[in-house]
Amino acid sequence: MTRLGVGLTYVPGLDPVLDACADVLDVVEIEPQALWRSRTDGAISTDEDVLRRLADLPGSRLLHGVGNPVGGCRLPDRRNAALFGELAERLGAPWVSEHLAFNRVGGAGSDFHTGFMLPPRQTPDGVRYAVRSVRAMADALPVPLAVEIGANYLRPRPGELSDGKFVSGVVEGSGCGLLLDLHNVLANERNGRGRLDDLLAALPLERVWEVHLAGGFAHRGYWLDAHSGLPDEDLLALAERVLPRLPALRAVLFEVTPSAVPRLDAQAVRDLLIRVRETWPGRCPAPLPPPTSAPPLPDGTGDPGRDTISPQEWEHTLGSLAIGRDLDTPLARDLAADPALPLLRELIGEFRGSALAGALRYTLRLLLLTLGEPGTRELLGGFMRTHPPQPFASQEACAFADHLRRVRPSVRWLSDVLQLDLGLVRARLDGRPCTVTLGTDPMALLTDLGAGRLPASPRRASFQVQLVDDSRPETHLAPST
């Protein structure tokens, strides 16, 4: 693999920035989950329109997974990994990356998603499970795999491996590459996980193929890895110090979330890319070590007398608490006392609420206009306490729709508005029109709710409505006979 250069991670809405930076853009990284759609027949499709748009941009392509992490006891999802590999081949990506975390919990009758990437058990046994997971993903891919060090808001625990020793054990035991997100590790230092220089001293820096830069902000006494804007000066100074120490580095990417894109200044992003180019020496990266063939699992050097909590118990307990379930075990009581737990619950709730607002925007607007913010929050809270997160926003929307039908809140026009939203979701996922039957004039519902007001007195009748992908303006209406 040769040096790729400096670039951006693509998210929806970033196109104007990409256009403004095209002449200084060496590489574009794609998060495939942002392009995948879980269709109503259970299949997963790719947004080919976005893919064609990205193919026209200059430079190379990389893939960065955000939904199939490789740090836990559950092996990566095979279907997800296969799609990941197919897309890597189509785009000619020289390597791909995923997070060293977990977001699925397994067990007899207790499989669930957490809706958020959570830190794995940092013990020798945790290293062994993570190595197994990384190898399983790497074996399913046509190109090499790198793993990313994630943000960890929990307090360091007695008896666990340091962040650096845990990551080093996984990387060296699996033979994978390393994605060093400098904002993640700076946030970890700011949040009390340990000195950043100690982390760097423990990492195999010769295995760092890729670096990420991002911005964050302070909240609840923590520094959030929010990808909310441009890097601050502390992070850029860190990059200037660290990048020259990475002999195998091949790409440096700036990351931002879709919600932050409207606030981005394209000229400021250009200036950032140019500054990173000047910071990063122009030498050719060192050759990668030859691929390993199933190296032995690391023995680990933790204190076995204190390692009494298995990775499975850790993941089930932390995952359950994070999504709002109550457990009464010594580990659960210990974790519940960690001040980061309310933060994790808040972040998961915000992600789920944002997914629902995007998929069921007219329904959520109707609820807010009728019940107010407190009543809507109470309704959403009841749903989230009784339903674990879903991996796709469309699946979350269907689960919330089922919840609304069961609890039957006193909200006028809810059934018809919900039918409209779900029809739009199906049209978008399946790529073809969807017909629904309503008892209220759909144009009145969409017009008034779209303007942020309750419908005045919409006409009641029987309507058959043909809905198309709402990224286009056409909405076809046909009163039934």
N, C-alpha and C positions, 0 to 999 in steps of 0.2 A: 504494500500500500504506500502510495506517495503522499506528499503533503497536499492537502486540499485548499487550505487557506482560511479566510475569515468570512462569516456569513450570519444568517438569521434562521431561527426556527419558525416555520410557517404556522400561522393560525388564521382562522377565518377573519376577514376584514383587513388583513395586513397588506393587501395588494397595492394600495397607493404608496406605502413605504417601500415595498419591493421595487416598484417602478422608479422611485426617486433615487434608490441606492444601486440600481442595476449595474452601473459601471464600476462599483467598488465591491461587488458581491461575488465571492468565489464559490460559495456553497450554500445551498438551502436545505435545511433539515425538516423533515415532515413527520408529524405525529400521526401514524396511520389510523389510530382510533378516531381521530377527528374526521376522517374521510369515510369511515365505515358506517353502514346503516343496518340495523337489525330488522329485516323485513318481516311482514306479517306471517310469512310461511316458515319462519325460523332461520332462513338463510341470511348470510351477511353479504352485502354488496358494497362496492366502492364508488365514491362520487367521481365518476369519470370526467365530468366537466372541470372540477378543480384540478384533477390530475393532469389533464391536457394543458390547463393554464400554467401549472408549475413546470411542465416539460418545456415550455417556451422561454423560461427564464435562463439566464446565463449560469455557467458554473456547474458544479457537481451536485449530487443528491446524497443525503444520508437519511436514515430512518431512526426515530427515537420512540420507543414504546412507552405508553403511559397507562396501560391497563392490564398488563400481564407480567407483574413483577416476579423476580426470581430469588427472593430472599427467605421464603418460608417453607413450611413442611409440605404444602400442597404443590405438586408439580405444575408447571405452566400449562395453561389450557392448550390442548393439541391443535384445535381448530384455529385458534388465534395465532399460534406459532406458525402454522402452515400458511395462513394468509400473509403473515409478516414476511415469511420467506419468499412467497410469490411476488410480493410488491418490491422486495429488495432486488430480485432478479429483473423485474420490469424496469426499474429505475437505475439499475447499474450501481447500486450502493456498495461501496467497498467493505463496509461493516455496518452493523446495526447495534443499538444499545437498548437496555432496559434497566429498571430500578432494582436495587438491592433492598427489597421490602416485601411486605405481603399485603394482599387485599381480599383474600379468600380464606375462610376458616372451614376446616373439614372435621368430620366426626360423625358418629352414628346418629343420624336424624338431626344433625345440627349444622349442615352446610349453609353458609351464607356469605355474601359479599359485605365488605365494610364500607364501601363508598369512599375510601381514602386509603392511601398507602401508609402503612404503619410499620414501625421498626421491628425487626425480628429479634429473637432471643440471642443476645451476644455472649454465647458460651461456646466451648468446644463442640458440644452437640449441635448448637445453632449453626456453627460453621459447617459441620458435616451435612446438615439438611440443605443449607444454602448451596454448597458445592454440588450436591445431587441435583438441585433444581437448575442451577446454571448449566451443568452438563447436559441435562435433558433438553433445555432450550437450544444450546449450541448444536447438539446433534440433529435437531430438526431444521436447522437453517443452512442455506447454501453459502453463507458468508460468515466471517468471524463475529463474535459477540463481545461487547463491552458492557460493564455494569456500572451504574451510577450510585454514588454515595448520597443517600437521602438526608433530608432535614429530620431531626429527631428532637421533639420538644420535651420528652420525658427527662427526669433527673437521672444522672448516672446512678447505677445500683451497685451495692456491694457484691463482690464476687463475679461481676461480668467482665468480659474483655473490654479493653478500651476500643473506641471507634476505629482507631488506626489498626490495631491488632486484629480486630474482627474482619475488617475489609481486606487486609493483607492476607489473612488466612484463606478467605474465599477466593480471591483473585489468584493467588499462587496455587491453591489446591485445585482450581478448575481450569487453569491455563487461559483464562479470558483476559480481555483488555479492561481498562479502567476509564470511566468518564468522570472527570473531576469537575463537579459543579462548585465553583468557588463561592457563589452566593450561599449554597447549602452549608458548606463547612464554615463560612464566616458567621452565618446565622447560628449554627451550633455552638460556636465559641461565645457569641454574644448571649446565648441562652444558657450558658453554664455547663456545656458538655465537656469542656476541656480546652486547653491551649491549642490553637491552630497549628503552631509550629511543632508541637508534639505529634499531632496527627500526621503532618507531612513527613516527619522523621520516620514514622512507622510504615508509611505506604511504599509500595514498590513503584516509585515515580517513573521508572523505565517502562512501565506498562500503561502509562497514561497516553491514550490516543486522542482524546477529545476533552475540551474544556468548555464549560458553560458560564456565561455571565448573565446576571439578572438584577432586578431591584426588589426591594421589600419595604416594610414599614413596621413601626412599633404598634403593638396592640396587646392589652391585658398584661403588660409587663414583659412581653416576649417580642423578639424580632421575627416577623413572619416571612417565610420563604414564599412570598406572594407573587413574584414575577410581575410586579405592578408598575414597572417603568424602567428607566435607565439605571445602570449601576451608580452607586454613590462613589465619592472620591476614595473612601477607604478601600472599597472593592477594587477600583482601578489601580490603586497603589499596590494592593496585594497581587493583582495580575502582573504588574510590571516586575514584581519581585519573583513570582513563581514561574511564569511562562518560560524564561530562559533555562530553568532547571529541569525541563521535561524533554529528554532527548528523543522520544518517540512521538511527540505531539504532532498531529496531522490536521486538526481543525479546531477553531475557536468560534463558538456560536453565541449570539445574543438571544435570550428567551424572553417572551412576554406573553401574558394571558390575553384572550380575546377581549375581556372587559376593559383592559388597559389600552387597547389599540387606539380608540378615539382620542386619547390624551397624548399620544406620541407625536413628537415633532420630527418630521422626516429628515430635516437638516441635522438635528441633534443625533439621530441614528447614524447618518452618514459620518458625522464627526467621530462618533464612537468607533465605527468600523475602521476608519482611517487611523485613529489613535492606536487601536489594537494591532493593526498592521505594522505600525512603527515600533510598537513595544516588542513584538514577537520576532526574534532573529530570523533571518532569511535562510538559514542553513537547511540542508536536507535532513529529514528526520532519520534517526538511527533505524536499522532494519529491525523488524519484529522478531522476537524469538520464534523458533520453529514450533508448529503446533504440537501439543502434547497428546499422548494417547492414554487416556484414562489414568492420570497420575493417582497415586494412593491418597486416600482421604487424610487430611491433616489430623495429627493426634491431639493438637491443642495443648495449652499449658496452663489452663485455668485451675482453680482450686476445686477438685472433685468433691471435697467434703462440703462445699457450700453450694454446689451446682445441683440443687434438689428440685428445681422447677424445670420440667421438660419443655422443649420448644412447643409441643402441642398444647400443653396447659397454658403457656404464655400467650399463644396466638388466640386460643379460644377465650381466655379471660380478657385480654386487652381488646380484642375485636368486639366482644359482647358489650363491655363497658363503653367503648367508643360510640356504639350505635344506640346507647341508651338503655341497655338491658341491665338489670340488677342481679348481681351474684353475691353469694355469701361464703367466700372461701378466704383463707389467709392471704393469698395473692391478690384476690379481688379487693379486699379491704386495704391492702398496701397500695395498690395502684390507684384506688379511688381517692387516696389521700394525696396523690401527686397533683400539684396545681395545674399541670398541663392537661389533665383529663377534661375539665370543663371547656378548655380551649379546643381540644379535639372534637368534642361533641358539637360545639358551635360551628366549627369549620365544616364538619360533615353535614350538619343541618343546612348551612348556607349553600353548599354545593348541591344538595338535593333540592332545596327550594329554587335555586337558579335553574336547575334542569327542568323542573316542573313549569316554571314561569316561561321558559322558552318553548316547551312542547305544548302547553295548555294555556296560552297567553290570554285568550278571551275568558276561559273559565276562571283563572286566577284573578282577572280584573273584575269579573262579576262578583266573586267572593269578597274581594276587598271593598267594592262599592256597597255591598249589601251588609256584610258582617263587620266591616272595619278591620283595621290591622290587628287588634287584639283577638277578635273572633277568628280571623283567618289563621293567625299563628297558632291558636288553640287547635283548630281543625288540622293543620299541618302537623302539629306536634303529636296529636293522637294517631295520625297515619304513620309517622316515622317511628313511634314507639312500638307499633304492632306489625310493621312491615320492614324487613331489612332492605338496604339499598339494592338497586339493580344496576347492572353494568352499563346499560344503555338508557338514555333519556326517554326513548319511546317506551321501553319496558317500565320505567318508573311512572310514566304517564298512565299507562294502562292499569297499573296497580293502584294508583291514586283514584282513577275513575271507578274501579271496583269498590274502593273504600267509600267514596262518596255515595254510591248507590246503596251501600249497606247502612251507613249512618244517617242518610237522608236529611241533610241540613235544610232548614227552612229558607230556601233561596229560590225566588221565582225565576223561571226560565232556565234553571240549572240543567235539566235534562237535555233540552235542545242545544244549549251552548256547548255542553260537553260532547254531544254528538258531532257538532260542527268541528270542534277542536280535534277529536279523534279521527274524523274523516280527513282533515288536513294532514294529520300525522301519517295516516295510511297512504294518502296520495303521494306524500313526499318520500316515504320509504319504498313504496312499490313502483314509483315512477309512472303511474297511470291514474286516470281519474277515479274517484271514489264517490258513489252515490249514497246519500243518507236521506231518511225521511224525517221531517220535522213537523211540529204543530204550530210553529210561530214563524212569521216572516223573517227569513234569514238576513235579508239586507238591512232590515231595521236593527236586528241584533248586532250585526257586524259593524254597522255604521255608528251606532250610539256607543257601543263598548269600545270601538276603535278610537272614538273621540274622548273617552274617559268619563262617560256618563251612563247612568242606567237608562234602558229603553223607556220611552214615555208610554206609549200605548200601542205596541206592535200588533199588527193584524194577526188574528188566529185563523188558521186554515190548515189544510194538508199540503205540504210542499215536499217535492222530491228535488234534492239539491245535488248537482254534480260538482264536485270539488276537485281542483287540480293543485299541483305543487304551489304553495303560496309564496314561493320566491318569485313567481310570475304573477301578474296582476289579475289574470282571468279567473273569475268565479262564476260558473254557469248555473243558472237557476231555472227550474222547470216545474211549475205547479202540477201536482199529480191530478189525474183524471178521476 
